Amino acid sequence: MRARYVFAWETGLRPSTISRLLMSDYNRNTKTLHVRCYADKARFDRDLPLTPRAWNVIESSAPSAGPIFWAAATTP
């Protein structure tokens, strides 16, 4: 869970956007994350350069496929 918070802090992305990110959106070679229009509140299709700390979070804790982070737990 800490990795998700560090990633949110470093990228400035909303929790709902982070929950929709997939490993296929991550480009290891350019250290960027492609935020697709369906995942973004503003509906922009953009590439987001990752800070070294955000990149380390993905490299150290993300799975090989599927969502980068599981959806955040919500309370009723």
N, C-alpha and C positions, 0 to 999 in steps of 0.2 A: 504494500500500500504506500510506503514511503516513496518508492520510485515514481509512482503516479503523481504524487504531490510535487516532487522535484521537477518532473517533466512539465507539469502545469505551470509552475513558477517560471521555468526557463523559457517556455514557448509563449505563454500568455493565452493559451487556448482554453476555451470553456470546457467544463467537465463533459457536457453532452457531445462536444466535438471529439474529445479525446476517446470517448467510448466507441465512436464510430470509425476510428482509424484502424487500418489493417496493415499487416506487415508488407503486403504488396504495394502499399503507398510509400514505403520507405526505400530510399535509394542509398545504399551503403557507399557507393563510389563517390557521390557528390555530397554526401552528408546532408541531404535534404529530405523533406517529408512533403508529399503531394497531398494537399488538403482538397479533397474533391467537393464539388458544389453541394452534394447531398449531405455532407458532414458539417458544413459551415453554416452558421446562422445567417450570414450575409449572402450566402449562395455564390461565393466567389470560388473559382477553380484556380488554385495557386500553389506555388512551390514555396515551402517555408525552410529557410536555411536553419540548421540546428546549431545551437551553441555547443561547445565541447562537452559541457555537463549534460545537456539533453541527449547528445549522441551517446555518451557513456551509459546513460540510463537504458537506452534502447539496446545497445550492444550487450549489456550485462544481464538484463532481466526479461527481454522480450522473447516470445516463442519464435520458432522458425516459420510458422504460418498462422493465419487467422488474425484475430484482434491483437493489437499491440498490448492493450490493457483490458482487463475484464471491466464490465460496467461497474461504476461505483455503487456501493450499497446505499440503498435509500431507506429511510425510516417511514413507517406509515403515518 
